[in-house]
């Protein structure tokens, strides 16, 4: 028989994950473990060595802290590994605190000075029962005081004292609660640039009494820039609107505004993007420029009808965060040298491959910054034009105007270009025109969606291009990914199992340590902060041209690449892991080990 505690926030309707506790007879294994000291349980579970436990106990004797806190401080075990054992031992829920499990409207039920004195944090309330995170949930004196102050029945939830102390600082900040922020924020913090005079803001403002919704949208834009987000997602649910930021490629939840103002939020954003606020049944696209704290930022806006309302995504294009400089993209010197030699060619097709969000556009823009000159006619066709560059003629492809990549590319060829950049080769028609341009004396840069560099050849063959044309036109391929870098505030060393290193074909010392992030407030408990690119550069040599013309398959091309000293995405990722810039798990997330 098992029992499970499933705590649900009445406001968020999000179950808190709790560990299922085995209930067995007093002679059972679970009961014996529960009676064992925490350190012995961790040793028995092979999460701790006997020597590590003895060192921790010595330190505990001198410091007087709880053993769990000492183990976290030493970095020999993670919070996630320890919490299930504490849950079994105490018989109450245990939690790793983060913003997503705390209701900002409930936190302030407990005065901050009381929260700091008792090391307790009000998390959420369900039917008159207040769940409170505490490092000593069995302290009856503290529980009585909390019930007296709040007037509610208190349900204790275990959390580490260090985690609670960090979260108290965050939870009592003004920007933790939506209503406080939207009421106090100055509307001028984010100013819409070049707004059309025909747009009547009064109809949108009247929906929610004016400034609160405007302030909320301003707040989201401001916070997205401060947190380094690339996108803002605003999604309707049955009970709330959920706002998430994409930071370092991962979505994190930041706010849950009331459901009844979702339509007003969407309408305000549509007005900013000069979109039709009366149309809710079809997707729309728009863009606008805003001044945030005196700095201009472009926003690309996309709406999508769902069964619960319109979902909105804002792409935040902050030129200050982007450096279009090949030398600063993090390429190894050998790869950088190969790329610069490819760009020095007078003609040919150079491709950049990778999935959406892998930094392909940044690489292409960096290449154009290197190539641009008053003596060269450089023209691009993009969908959309993300950043506007000096000395470069940029064309926006639009299906509504029947201006596709292929038709725009044909028109560009009549404009006496030296260098052409095609945002993406999506179909056979565009591929044919791009290859033809490369064969007639133009340097053409473009992107493809493939897993690695050799796979670009197969992708072009799938688009019905002849093998001899591919071998003649393509001069090189760059495959790339973005890997998250370890957060410096919670970096910790560990020793991965030898069989794991063997499975990913690691050739170095299998007894060495690697680094990973344990998760902290600064990195939203992800263990990562920032991203770097890893690159696989394939130069089409004469021997490889012959293989492509002869119809070699992708596996033969990959074998040739590795046999001739090519460094794969996995090789580059492992090199970064050795330098402790990223973790092995992150490398395996973006690079495949056969």
PLY file of the C-alpha trace (Angstrom):
ply
format ascii 1.0
element vertex 594
property float x
property float y
property float z
element edge 593
property int vertex1
property int vertex2
end_header
0.00 0.00 0.00
1.23 3.52 -0.70
0.16 7.01 0.30
0.84 10.15 -1.67
0.51 13.81 -0.79
-0.54 15.93 -3.73
-0.62 19.63 -2.80
-2.54 21.87 -5.20
-2.56 25.66 -5.24
-6.14 26.84 -5.55
-4.91 29.83 -7.58
-2.57 28.06 -9.98
-4.19 24.60 -10.04
-0.66 23.23 -10.34
0.10 20.09 -8.31
3.30 20.22 -6.34
5.38 17.10 -6.96
5.82 15.12 -3.79
7.48 11.79 -3.18
5.28 8.73 -2.68
6.01 7.33 0.79
5.95 3.55 1.23
3.92 2.41 4.22
4.98 -1.06 5.39
5.05 -3.03 8.58
7.51 -2.07 11.31
9.80 -4.82 10.19
9.85 -3.63 6.58
12.82 -2.18 4.73
11.22 1.28 4.42
10.66 1.49 8.18
14.26 0.47 8.89
15.50 3.19 6.52
13.26 5.77 8.16
14.83 5.00 11.55
18.36 5.24 10.11
20.12 8.63 10.36
20.02 10.66 7.15
23.76 10.26 6.51
23.57 6.46 6.77
20.62 6.37 4.35
22.57 8.39 1.79
25.62 6.12 2.17
23.42 3.01 1.77
21.94 4.52 -1.39
25.47 5.12 -2.83
24.86 8.87 -2.97
27.57 9.53 -0.40
30.84 7.84 0.50
31.73 6.96 4.07
34.65 9.43 3.99
32.39 12.24 2.75
29.93 11.53 5.56
32.66 11.59 8.20
34.00 14.91 6.88
30.49 16.37 6.95
29.88 15.16 10.52
33.14 16.77 11.69
32.14 20.05 10.08
28.66 19.77 11.58
30.14 19.39 15.05
32.12 22.61 14.65
29.39 24.65 12.95
26.27 23.36 14.67
24.25 23.25 11.45
21.99 20.46 10.25
23.72 17.67 8.32
21.71 18.32 5.14
22.84 21.96 4.99
26.46 20.89 5.54
26.27 18.36 2.70
24.84 21.02 0.35
27.56 23.46 1.39
30.25 20.87 0.62
28.66 20.15 -2.77
28.92 16.36 -2.39
25.18 15.84 -3.02
22.40 17.86 -4.62
19.21 19.13 -3.06
17.11 17.05 -5.47
18.92 13.86 -4.40
18.46 14.57 -0.69
14.84 15.73 -0.54
13.20 12.28 -1.06
15.14 10.89 1.93
14.13 13.83 4.14
10.53 13.36 2.99
10.59 9.69 4.03
12.25 10.52 7.33
9.86 13.32 8.34
6.72 12.01 6.65
5.78 15.44 5.26
6.16 17.01 1.79
9.59 18.37 0.87
10.18 20.97 -1.82
12.92 22.83 -3.67
11.69 26.42 -3.63
11.38 28.37 -6.86
9.14 31.15 -8.13
6.73 28.80 -9.89
5.58 27.09 -6.64
4.90 30.30 -4.66
1.75 32.39 -4.98
2.85 36.06 -4.86
-0.57 37.04 -3.48
-0.13 34.70 -0.48
3.51 35.42 0.45
2.70 38.67 2.25
0.17 37.02 4.56
3.28 36.50 6.69
5.11 39.76 7.59
8.66 39.79 6.27
10.26 40.26 9.71
8.38 37.18 10.96
9.41 35.19 7.88
13.06 36.10 8.44
12.95 35.46 12.21
11.30 32.03 11.88
12.94 31.17 8.53
9.48 30.44 7.12
7.89 31.30 3.77
4.15 31.22 3.01
3.79 29.35 -0.29
0.07 29.09 -1.11
-3.35 28.62 0.47
-5.86 25.86 -0.32
-9.32 25.96 1.29
-8.11 27.82 4.37
-4.94 25.72 4.81
-1.70 27.69 4.42
1.33 25.71 3.20
4.52 27.14 4.72
8.10 26.16 3.85
10.18 25.58 6.99
13.56 23.95 7.76
12.14 22.63 11.09
8.56 21.59 10.25
8.27 19.65 13.51
8.77 22.81 15.63
5.34 23.12 17.30
6.14 26.50 18.85
6.81 28.01 15.43
3.69 26.38 13.95
1.49 27.81 16.73
2.94 31.28 16.19
2.37 31.08 12.43
-1.27 30.04 12.91
-1.81 32.85 15.41
-0.33 35.50 13.08
-2.05 34.33 9.88
-5.36 33.13 11.35
-5.11 30.04 9.11
-4.40 26.37 9.69
-0.72 25.91 8.79
0.57 22.90 6.86
4.39 22.65 7.13
6.46 21.75 4.08
10.17 21.02 4.46
12.72 23.17 2.60
16.37 23.85 3.33
17.04 26.98 5.39
19.48 28.38 2.81
16.85 27.93 0.08
14.17 29.67 2.19
16.47 32.58 3.06
17.31 33.15 -0.63
13.66 32.98 -1.59
12.51 35.37 1.15
14.69 38.08 -0.37
13.09 37.50 -3.77
9.49 36.93 -2.63
9.23 40.25 -0.80
10.61 42.29 -3.70
8.12 44.60 -5.35
8.30 42.94 -8.78
7.30 39.54 -7.36
3.60 40.43 -7.28
1.87 41.45 -10.50
-0.70 43.79 -8.95
1.92 45.76 -7.02
4.05 46.21 -10.12
1.28 47.21 -12.47
-0.12 49.71 -9.98
3.18 51.43 -9.25
5.03 51.22 -12.55
5.49 54.42 -14.54
3.85 54.20 -17.98
6.77 56.10 -19.53
9.26 53.33 -18.65
8.56 51.79 -22.07
7.65 54.20 -24.86
6.17 53.10 -28.17
8.10 54.65 -31.05
6.52 56.07 -34.23
3.01 55.03 -33.23
0.40 55.67 -35.90
-1.82 58.66 -35.08
-4.91 56.83 -36.38
-4.80 54.21 -33.60
-7.34 54.92 -30.85
-5.85 53.74 -27.57
-8.90 54.73 -25.55
-10.92 51.64 -26.59
-8.21 49.32 -25.28
-7.54 51.31 -22.14
-11.21 51.45 -21.20
-11.34 47.64 -21.12
-9.34 47.51 -17.92
-9.51 51.01 -16.58
-6.49 52.20 -18.48
-3.04 52.08 -16.98
-2.85 48.64 -15.24
-2.75 46.65 -18.49
-0.44 49.16 -20.20
1.82 49.01 -17.16
1.75 45.21 -17.14
2.81 45.01 -20.81
5.51 47.62 -20.14
6.68 45.62 -17.15
6.96 42.42 -19.19
9.05 44.14 -21.87
11.26 45.79 -19.27
11.79 42.55 -17.32
12.48 40.53 -20.47
15.36 42.86 -21.29
16.73 42.80 -17.75
16.61 38.99 -17.67
18.13 38.64 -21.16
15.04 36.92 -22.63
14.79 36.34 -26.38
11.00 35.78 -26.39
7.93 36.58 -24.30
5.13 33.97 -24.38
1.64 35.05 -23.21
-0.70 32.05 -23.07
-4.36 31.72 -21.99
-5.47 28.91 -19.66
-8.87 28.23 -18.07
-7.99 30.03 -14.84
-5.02 32.29 -15.61
-2.88 33.93 -18.21
0.62 32.42 -18.07
3.61 34.57 -19.00
6.90 32.83 -19.76
10.28 34.17 -20.89
12.71 32.21 -23.05
16.09 32.68 -21.37
19.15 30.87 -22.76
16.88 28.76 -24.95
14.66 27.52 -22.09
11.20 28.77 -21.08
10.73 29.96 -17.50
7.45 31.05 -15.96
7.50 34.58 -14.58
3.90 35.68 -13.94
0.28 34.51 -13.80
-1.97 37.53 -14.33
-5.74 37.24 -13.90
-7.58 35.44 -16.71
-10.12 38.24 -17.11
-7.53 40.71 -18.41
-6.04 38.37 -21.05
-8.07 39.91 -23.91
-6.97 43.40 -22.86
-3.29 42.36 -22.76
-3.57 40.88 -26.26
-5.36 43.99 -27.56
-2.73 46.31 -26.13
0.04 44.31 -27.82
-1.89 44.28 -31.10
-2.22 48.06 -30.99
1.55 48.32 -30.47
2.16 46.08 -33.50
-0.43 47.91 -35.67
-2.51 44.73 -35.98
-6.28 44.27 -36.23
-7.65 44.20 -32.66
-11.08 43.09 -33.90
-9.72 39.92 -35.57
-9.38 36.94 -33.21
-9.83 33.96 -35.54
-6.72 34.07 -37.74
-2.99 34.37 -36.91
-1.47 37.84 -37.24
2.06 39.22 -37.39
3.27 42.68 -36.48
6.28 44.57 -35.25
7.07 47.73 -33.38
9.97 49.64 -31.91
10.00 50.69 -28.27
12.35 52.80 -26.18
13.18 51.00 -22.94
15.08 53.07 -20.39
16.26 55.28 -23.25
17.38 52.41 -25.50
15.61 51.37 -28.71
14.46 47.74 -28.99
12.57 46.01 -31.83
9.69 43.66 -31.04
8.35 41.08 -33.50
4.82 40.05 -32.56
2.90 36.90 -33.51
-0.62 35.90 -32.44
-2.18 32.44 -32.71
-5.85 31.59 -32.03
-6.31 28.71 -29.56
-9.45 27.17 -28.06
-8.96 29.26 -24.90
-8.06 32.55 -26.58
-5.16 34.09 -28.48
-1.59 33.14 -27.64
0.96 35.91 -28.22
4.70 35.61 -28.69
6.95 38.68 -28.75
10.46 38.18 -30.14
12.74 40.67 -28.38
15.42 41.97 -30.75
17.89 43.88 -28.62
20.84 44.91 -30.77
22.88 45.66 -27.64
22.94 41.95 -26.74
24.01 40.79 -30.19
27.53 41.05 -31.55
27.84 40.52 -35.30
31.53 39.71 -35.21
32.89 36.35 -36.35
35.89 36.69 -34.06
33.60 36.89 -31.00
31.27 33.99 -31.73
33.49 31.52 -29.89
34.69 29.51 -32.88
37.97 27.62 -32.38
40.83 29.24 -34.28
41.08 26.44 -36.83
37.35 26.57 -37.63
37.38 30.37 -37.77
40.27 30.30 -40.23
38.36 27.85 -42.48
35.24 30.05 -42.43
37.17 33.20 -43.31
38.83 31.41 -46.23
35.41 30.32 -47.49
34.11 33.91 -47.27
37.14 35.11 -49.24
36.04 33.02 -52.24
34.63 35.09 -55.16
31.73 32.70 -55.80
30.05 29.56 -54.46
27.34 28.55 -51.99
28.13 28.53 -48.27
25.49 27.03 -45.99
24.85 27.38 -42.26
22.79 24.53 -40.81
21.08 23.77 -37.55
17.63 23.75 -35.92
15.56 26.84 -35.18
17.18 28.96 -32.48
20.72 27.67 -33.02
22.18 31.06 -33.96
22.34 30.65 -37.74
21.14 34.21 -38.44
23.76 35.66 -36.10
26.48 33.73 -37.94
25.25 34.96 -41.34
24.99 38.57 -40.16
28.51 38.30 -38.71
29.76 37.06 -42.09
28.05 40.00 -43.85
29.62 42.46 -41.40
33.01 41.05 -42.36
32.26 41.24 -46.09
30.42 44.56 -46.40
32.16 47.40 -48.19
31.31 50.45 -50.29
32.88 48.54 -53.19
30.46 45.58 -52.94
26.77 45.25 -53.71
25.38 43.00 -50.98
21.66 42.11 -51.07
19.70 39.85 -48.71
16.23 38.32 -48.83
14.88 37.37 -45.40
11.66 36.38 -43.68
11.62 38.37 -41.53
14.40 40.99 -41.53
15.49 40.76 -37.89
18.22 43.41 -37.73
18.92 46.24 -40.16
22.55 46.47 -41.26
24.46 49.39 -42.77
25.63 49.16 -46.41
23.44 46.11 -47.03
20.22 46.06 -49.07
17.72 43.92 -47.17
14.52 42.60 -48.78
11.55 41.32 -46.76
9.98 38.18 -48.28
6.19 38.26 -48.00
3.73 35.70 -49.37
0.95 38.28 -49.24
2.82 40.28 -51.89
3.80 37.11 -53.75
7.41 37.96 -52.93
8.81 34.53 -52.09
12.48 33.69 -51.59
12.68 32.35 -55.15
11.01 35.35 -56.84
13.02 37.82 -54.75
16.23 35.94 -55.58
15.51 36.12 -59.31
14.96 39.88 -59.01
18.17 40.28 -57.00
20.17 38.60 -59.78
19.11 41.46 -62.06
20.50 44.00 -59.54
24.18 43.29 -60.29
24.93 41.75 -56.86
28.36 40.68 -55.61
27.14 38.81 -52.54
23.66 37.41 -51.87
22.27 36.20 -48.56
19.13 34.04 -48.60
17.54 33.78 -45.17
16.58 30.13 -45.64
16.44 27.56 -48.43
13.01 26.05 -47.81
12.09 24.46 -51.12
13.49 23.11 -54.36
12.74 26.27 -56.34
14.76 28.48 -53.99
17.56 25.89 -53.90
17.73 25.79 -57.71
18.01 29.59 -58.02
20.60 29.80 -55.19
22.77 27.10 -56.78
22.45 28.75 -60.19
23.53 32.09 -58.67
26.56 30.41 -57.05
27.52 28.80 -60.38
27.33 32.12 -62.25
29.89 34.05 -60.24
28.13 35.11 -57.02
28.97 34.34 -53.41
25.71 33.06 -51.90
25.15 32.57 -48.16
22.12 30.73 -46.82
20.74 28.40 -44.13
19.30 24.88 -44.09
17.67 22.76 -41.40
19.93 19.70 -41.06
21.46 17.83 -38.13
25.11 18.17 -39.18
27.32 19.55 -41.95
27.46 16.45 -44.22
23.66 16.20 -43.97
23.34 19.44 -45.98
24.31 17.58 -49.17
21.56 14.99 -48.62
19.02 17.75 -47.91
19.82 19.43 -51.24
19.51 16.08 -53.03
16.07 15.67 -51.42
15.12 18.98 -53.06
15.74 17.36 -56.48
19.05 19.12 -57.19
21.49 17.18 -59.36
24.54 15.83 -57.52
26.99 17.36 -60.02
25.47 20.84 -59.47
25.73 20.47 -55.70
29.37 19.40 -55.89
30.18 22.34 -58.17
28.27 25.02 -56.26
28.69 24.24 -52.54
32.03 25.42 -51.12
31.44 24.76 -47.43
28.93 24.02 -44.67
28.84 25.21 -41.07
26.70 23.19 -38.66
26.10 24.82 -35.30
24.28 24.62 -31.97
24.03 26.83 -28.90
25.00 25.23 -25.58
24.13 26.74 -22.23
27.10 27.69 -20.06
27.32 26.76 -16.37
26.07 29.36 -13.89
29.13 30.70 -12.01
27.13 31.12 -8.78
26.22 27.43 -8.38
29.05 25.66 -10.24
30.05 22.31 -8.69
32.44 19.52 -9.65
31.46 15.87 -10.00
32.82 12.59 -11.39
30.63 11.01 -14.09
30.54 7.19 -14.30
33.15 5.66 -16.61
30.50 3.72 -18.55
28.68 6.97 -19.35
31.90 8.51 -20.70
32.45 5.35 -22.71
28.95 5.55 -24.20
29.56 9.09 -25.51
32.95 8.12 -26.98
34.96 10.32 -24.61
38.66 9.75 -25.36
40.23 11.66 -22.46
40.97 10.71 -18.85
37.84 8.95 -17.58
38.86 9.57 -13.96
38.83 13.34 -14.26
36.14 15.64 -12.83
33.65 17.72 -14.81
31.46 20.65 -13.80
27.73 21.27 -13.65
25.36 23.81 -12.11
23.35 22.86 -9.04
20.68 25.54 -9.62
20.22 28.83 -7.80
18.11 31.98 -7.90
20.41 33.70 -10.38
19.87 30.96 -13.00
16.22 30.14 -12.12
17.33 26.74 -10.75
18.53 25.61 -14.19
22.25 25.52 -13.38
23.01 27.52 -16.55
23.53 31.16 -17.42
24.35 32.35 -20.94
25.09 30.41 -24.13
28.00 29.75 -26.47
28.10 28.31 -29.97
29.69 25.03 -31.02
30.56 24.63 -34.68
31.26 21.88 -37.22
32.94 23.27 -40.36
33.03 21.16 -43.54
35.11 22.52 -46.44
34.27 20.87 -49.78
37.67 19.61 -50.95
38.28 18.16 -54.48
38.11 14.57 -53.18
34.80 15.30 -51.48
33.42 16.92 -54.67
34.11 13.70 -56.53
32.34 11.67 -53.84
29.26 13.96 -54.00
29.17 13.76 -57.82
29.42 9.98 -57.60
26.36 9.89 -55.32
28.02 9.14 -51.96
25.50 8.79 -49.11
25.60 10.83 -45.90
27.39 8.13 -43.87
30.22 8.01 -46.40
30.51 11.80 -46.25
30.60 11.70 -42.44
33.33 9.04 -42.45
35.39 11.14 -44.89
34.92 14.21 -42.68
36.11 12.42 -39.53
38.96 10.64 -41.34
40.26 13.97 -42.62
40.51 15.61 -39.22
37.01 17.08 -39.04
35.81 18.10 -35.58
32.14 17.17 -35.06
29.58 18.96 -32.90
30.03 16.26 -30.26
33.83 16.72 -30.31
33.43 20.48 -29.85
30.87 20.00 -27.08
33.16 17.62 -25.18
36.00 20.11 -25.56
33.82 22.77 -23.90
32.86 20.33 -21.14
36.57 19.63 -20.49
37.09 23.38 -20.11
34.15 23.36 -17.63
32.25 25.90 -19.74
29.25 23.58 -19.97
28.10 20.24 -18.58
28.19 16.81 -20.18
24.39 16.55 -19.92
24.04 19.79 -21.89
26.42 18.50 -24.56
24.35 15.33 -24.92
21.16 17.41 -25.16
22.33 19.12 -28.35
24.85 16.67 -29.88
24.14 13.05 -30.76
26.56 10.25 -29.87
26.18 7.28 -32.21
0 1
1 2
2 3
3 4
4 5
5 6
6 7
7 8
8 9
9 10
10 11
11 12
12 13
13 14
14 15
15 16
16 17
17 18
18 19
19 20
20 21
21 22
22 23
23 24
24 25
25 26
26 27
27 28
28 29
29 30
30 31
31 32
32 33
33 34
34 35
35 36
36 37
37 38
38 39
39 40
40 41
41 42
42 43
43 44
44 45
45 46
46 47
47 48
48 49
49 50
50 51
51 52
52 53
53 54
54 55
55 56
56 57
57 58
58 59
59 60
60 61
61 62
62 63
63 64
64 65
65 66
66 67
67 68
68 69
69 70
70 71
71 72
72 73
73 74
74 75
75 76
76 77
77 78
78 79
79 80
80 81
81 82
82 83
83 84
84 85
85 86
86 87
87 88
88 89
89 90
90 91
91 92
92 93
93 94
94 95
95 96
96 97
97 98
98 99
99 100
100 101
101 102
102 103
103 104
104 105
105 106
106 107
107 108
108 109
109 110
110 111
111 112
112 113
113 114
114 115
115 116
116 117
117 118
118 119
119 120
120 121
121 122
122 123
123 124
124 125
125 126
126 127
127 128
128 129
129 130
130 131
131 132
132 133
133 134
134 135
135 136
136 137
137 138
138 139
139 140
140 141
141 142
142 143
143 144
144 145
145 146
146 147
147 148
148 149
149 150
150 151
151 152
152 153
153 154
154 155
155 156
156 157
157 158
158 159
159 160
160 161
161 162
162 163
163 164
164 165
165 166
166 167
167 168
168 169
169 170
170 171
171 172
172 173
173 174
174 175
175 176
176 177
177 178
178 179
179 180
180 181
181 182
182 183
183 184
184 185
185 186
186 187
187 188
188 189
189 190
190 191
191 192
192 193
193 194
194 195
195 196
196 197
197 198
198 199
199 200
200 201
201 202
202 203
203 204
204 205
205 206
206 207
207 208
208 209
209 210
210 211
211 212
212 213
213 214
214 215
215 216
216 217
217 218
218 219
219 220
220 221
221 222
222 223
223 224
224 225
225 226
226 227
227 228
228 229
229 230
230 231
231 232
232 233
233 234
234 235
235 236
236 237
237 238
238 239
239 240
240 241
241 242
242 243
243 244
244 245
245 246
246 247
247 248
248 249
249 250
250 251
251 252
252 253
253 254
254 255
255 256
256 257
257 258
258 259
259 260
260 261
261 262
262 263
263 264
264 265
265 266
266 267
267 268
268 269
269 270
270 271
271 272
272 273
273 274
274 275
275 276
276 277
277 278
278 279
279 280
280 281
281 282
282 283
283 284
284 285
285 286
286 287
287 288
288 289
289 290
290 291
291 292
292 293
293 294
294 295
295 296
296 297
297 298
298 299
299 300
300 301
301 302
302 303
303 304
304 305
305 306
306 307
307 308
308 309
309 310
310 311
311 312
312 313
313 314
314 315
315 316
316 317
317 318
318 319
319 320
320 321
321 322
322 323
323 324
324 325
325 326
326 327
327 328
328 329
329 330
330 331
331 332
332 333
333 334
334 335
335 336
336 337
337 338
338 339
339 340
340 341
341 342
342 343
343 344
344 345
345 346
346 347
347 348
348 349
349 350
350 351
351 352
352 353
353 354
354 355
355 356
356 357
357 358
358 359
359 360
360 361
361 362
362 363
363 364
364 365
365 366
366 367
367 368
368 369
369 370
370 371
371 372
372 373
373 374
374 375
375 376
376 377
377 378
378 379
379 380
380 381
381 382
382 383
383 384
384 385
385 386
386 387
387 388
388 389
389 390
390 391
391 392
392 393
393 394
394 395
395 396
396 397
397 398
398 399
399 400
400 401
401 402
402 403
403 404
404 405
405 406
406 407
407 408
408 409
409 410
410 411
411 412
412 413
413 414
414 415
415 416
416 417
417 418
418 419
419 420
420 421
421 422
422 423
423 424
424 425
425 426
426 427
427 428
428 429
429 430
430 431
431 432
432 433
433 434
434 435
435 436
436 437
437 438
438 439
439 440
440 441
441 442
442 443
443 444
444 445
445 446
446 447
447 448
448 449
449 450
450 451
451 452
452 453
453 454
454 455
455 456
456 457
457 458
458 459
459 460
460 461
461 462
462 463
463 464
464 465
465 466
466 467
467 468
468 469
469 470
470 471
471 472
472 473
473 474
474 475
475 476
476 477
477 478
478 479
479 480
480 481
481 482
482 483
483 484
484 485
485 486
486 487
487 488
488 489
489 490
490 491
491 492
492 493
493 494
494 495
495 496
496 497
497 498
498 499
499 500
500 501
501 502
502 503
503 504
504 505
505 506
506 507
507 508
508 509
509 510
510 511
511 512
512 513
513 514
514 515
515 516
516 517
517 518
518 519
519 520
520 521
521 522
522 523
523 524
524 525
525 526
526 527
527 528
528 529
529 530
530 531
531 532
532 533
533 534
534 535
535 536
536 537
537 538
538 539
539 540
540 541
541 542
542 543
543 544
544 545
545 546
546 547
547 548
548 549
549 550
550 551
551 552
552 553
553 554
554 555
555 556
556 557
557 558
558 559
559 560
560 561
561 562
562 563
563 564
564 565
565 566
566 567
567 568
568 569
569 570
570 571
571 572
572 573
573 574
574 575
575 576
576 577
577 578
578 579
579 580
580 581
581 582
582 583
583 584
584 585
585 586
586 587
587 588
588 589
589 590
590 591
591 592
592 593
